[in-house]
Amino acid sequence: MPPKKYSKKKLASFKKSIEAKLDDVEHDLDDIKENLDHNTRGTASMSQDSVYSVHMADAGTDSYEREKGYHFMNRETDYYKYLTKALERIADGTFGICGICEELIPEERMMEVPNATKCVQCKENDKLNI
């Protein structure tokens, strides 16, 4: 029996949704980069030649904010890659098929988590086996 697949119409709908999410992620990444650039330029804590002394707490806060920004940027970059892989799965016909049980992943899950490669049951079983 051939594996179940989503119809071409449904796949087109998923593709459109994923492309919209990709656009959102691109805008978020631009905002994060702009924020990082803005916060790291002209701050006394970044300048080695600062005339004024920098309080350690202020320097620590600046460092923490930069680190948090880089964390967000990495997370968004990873999500962008996962969404791109989801588009590749649409193209090769494996989108929405559980990688473990090979059953069709429910449409609701695929709309909310388009980068999902496992159905909820297999994902939960996978977590229990860790």
N, C-alpha and C positions, 0 to 999 in steps of 0.2 A: 504494500500500500504506500503510495507516494506521500511524502510529508505534507502537512497542511501549510498553506501560505496565505498571506494577505492578498487581496485583489489589487490590481494595478491602481484602481481608484484610491483605495486606502493607502497604498504605498505613496502615491502622489501627495495625499493629505499629510502623511507623516513627514515626507521630504520637505513640504512647505513649512511645517511646524518647526522642523529641525533647522532649516535655513533662517527662520525668524529668530530662533534661539542663538544661532551663530552670530547674527547681527547684534543681538543684545550683548553677547559676550565680548564682541569686538569693541562695542561702545564702552562697556565696563572696563576692559583692559586699557583703552585710551584714557579714561578718567583716572584709573589707578596710576598709570605712567605719568600723567600730567600732575597728579597730586604728589607723586614721589619727586618729580623734577622741581616742583614749586617748593616743597618742604626741604629739599637738600641744597637749594641754591641760596647763597647769602646768609646762611645761619652761622653764627659765631662758633658753634660747636664743630662745624666742618672745616673751618679755617684754622690752619696751623699758625698763621701770623696775626691772630686776633690781638688787638690792643687790650681788650677787656678780658678779665678772667671769666671762665665759664664755670658755673656752678655744676657740680657733679650730678645733681639730681636733674637739672635741665638737660645735660648731655645724655643722661640715661633715658629720659623721656623721649628725646629726639631719636636716639638709637632704637628704642622700642617701637616708635611709630614707623620708622623706616623698615624695621624687620617685619612688622605687621603688614605693611604695604607690599613687601616682597612675597610674603606668605599668600596674600590675596591674589597677587599676580600669578604665582605658581598654580594656585588652585584653579583660577579661571583659565589658564593656559592648558592645564590637564583636561578640564571640562571641554574646552574647544577641540582638543584632540579626540576625545571620546565621541563628541558629536560628529566629527569628520569621519570617524570609523563607522558610525551608525549610517551615514550617507553611503559609505562604501558597501555596507551590508545590504542596503536597499538596492544598490546597483547589481550586486552579485546574487541577490535572491535569498539571502539568509537572514534578513531583518525580521525580528519578531519571533524567531524560532529559538527555543531554549537550547543552549549548548550542551545540556546534560540529558534531559529526557526527550528532547526533540519535538516537544509539543508546542503548539502556538501559544505565545505569551499573550495574556489578555490585552485588548486594545487600550483599556484604561491605564494599565501599567506603562504601555509603550508611549502613550501621550504624556504621561507625567515624567517618566524616566526613559527618554528615547534611546539612551545609550545602554539600556539593560540587555544583558545577554543570557539571563536566566529567569525562569518563572519564579514567583514568590516562594513556592514550596521548595524548589531546588536551592534557592538562595538561602533560605532558612536552614535547610539540611547542611549546606556548605558551611554556614557559620557554626553549627553545632559540632562539626568535625574538626574544627581548627584547634 
